[in-house]
Amino acid sequence: NVGEAAIGIKQGPGPILISKNTIHGYRSTTTGQDASGASGESISVINQASGVTISKNHFYDNQKHLVFWVGNNNTDTQPDRNSVVHNNIFGELASPSATEGDIPVAVAMGRVRNIKVYNNTFSSQYGDEIYLLRMGSANSVELYNNAFYNGRIHIGEESRVDLLANNNTWAQVTTKNSPYTVYSD
């Protein structure tokens, strides 16, 4: 069935390594399923999870490839994830028409801090109908040596506080329906 997550990391500290996997086919939980209500992410890092390394994986056909979020059981308003995401391929997301109004996103970060994202490839055929990267209230984030191709990028103003973004490639990237412009190296 659809729904839930391939991997849900809720505790730490690590080290926790997720490496050399192919993850695909995750969608939001639908009414009547025996599931907890996941939103179609293939990997979620939430609650007290920290010290996570996500490396050399291939993601495709998910509603959300990778999510770093505060989680429901975390009292810290911006937990320190102390996590690294490198050398992954974030391929095609689920079709926007198949996700019932929830815009697909490759990597989402919200209300977290201390994440390094480097040497990854992000690509899509759907252009500005999906997000390659979406950050809101994420601080102490490093983005370097990534390739972003054909999609939306949203880096909220509150996420630019401690943002380091160097040597990324941005091609056919838009900021449609975003009040902020894409961060440029």
N, C-alpha and C positions, 0 to 999 in steps of 0.2 A: 504494500500500500504506500501511499504518499504520506508526508508529514514526519514529525520528529526530526532528529538530526543523525547523521552518520556517527559523529563524535561530539559529545558534549562534555566539556571540561569545566567542572564547578568547584574543584578544590585545588589547593597547592600548599606549600610552594613546591615547584618542580626541583630538579629538571624533569620536564615532560617533553618527549620528542614524538612528533607525528611526521613520518617520512616515507616517501616512495609509495604513495597510495594513488589510486584513481578513484575519484568520488564523483558520482553523477546521479541525477534523477530525483532530487529532493524538492518537494513542494510543501506549501502550507497545509497543516492539518485541516480537514474538512469535517463538517457536522456528521456525527454518527460514527466516527472512527474511534478506536480504542487507543487514543494518543493524548498527550498532555497539552497540546496546543502550540507546537512549534511553528515557526513562520517560514519553513522551507530552507533553513540553513544547513549546509553540509557539515560545517564545523562551527561550534559556538564556544567561546571562552567567556565565562560569566562567573558571578558570585565571587568566591575567594580564590579563583584560579590565578596562578602566577608562575613565572619561570617556564613558559611554554615556547618551544621552537617548532615551527611548521616549515618543513623543508622538502623540496624535490617532489611535490605532489602535483597531480594533474586534476583540475576541477573543470567540469563542464555540465551543462544542462541541469543546473540547480537554480532555485529561486534566489538564494543567497549562498555564495561560495564560503565566505568566512566572516564571522561576526565577533567583534570584541565589544562587550556590553557590560554595564554595571550588574545586571541580573536582579532577580526578585529578592534574593536572600542576602543582599549585601548592604550593610549599614554605612559603608564608606561611600561618599558621594562621587568620588573619582578614584577608584582603586588603582594601585600600581601593578600593572600587568607584568613588567619586566620580561617582555616577550619579543621574539624575533620571527619574522616571516621572510624567508629567502629562497631563491631558486625554484619558485613554483610557476606553473602555467595556469593562469586563470582564464580559461577558454570561454566558449560560448555559454551564455546564461540561458535560462528557460525563456521561451518566447513570452514577450510582454502580454500577448493576448491570452496566454494560458495561466496567468498569475492573478487574475481577478482584481485588477486595479492596484496591486502592490508592485511597485516598480522593482524589477530585479536589480541586484547589486552584487558585484564581485567581492569587494572588501568593505565592510562597514565598521566604523569605530564610533562609539558614543559614550560619553561620560567616563572615560578611562584615561590613563596616562602611561608613558614609558613603553612605547612600541617602536621597533625598528623594522622597516619594510624595505628590502633591497634585493636587486638582481632578479626581479619577477617580470613576467610578461602578462599583460592584461590586453585582451582583444575581444571584439564583438562584431557581429554583423548587423546588430540592431541600432547602432548609432545612438542618438540622443534619447532613445526610448528606454535605455538602461543606465545604471551607474557603474562605472569601473571602480570608482572610489568615492566613498561618502563618509565625511568626518564631521561630527558635531560634538563640541565640548570634549575633544580629545587633545591632551596636552603632552608635551615632551615626546613628540612623534618625529621620527627620522624617515624620510623617503629619499632613497638614492639608488641610482643605476637601474631604475625600472623603465619598462617600455609600456606606454599607455596608447592604445589604438582604438579609435572609433567608439566613443561613448561619452557619457557625462562624468564630470568630476565636480564634486561639491566639497569644498573645504571651508567650513563656516568660520566667520570672523573670530569667534571664541577659540577656535582650534589653531589659530596662527600665533598664539602666544609664544610657544617654544618649538615652533615647527622648523625643522631643517630639511630643505628639499634641494638636493643637488644632483646634477648629472642625470636627470630623467629625460626621457624622450616622450613628447606629447604630440600625437598626430591625429587629426580629425577628432579633437576633443572639444566638447561644448560645455556650457554652464547653463543650459536651458532651464527656465523656471527657478533660477537661483538668484538671490539678491546679491551674491558675491561673485567675484570673478575668480577664475582658476589661478592658483599660485603659479608663477612663472619663474623658472630657474634663471 
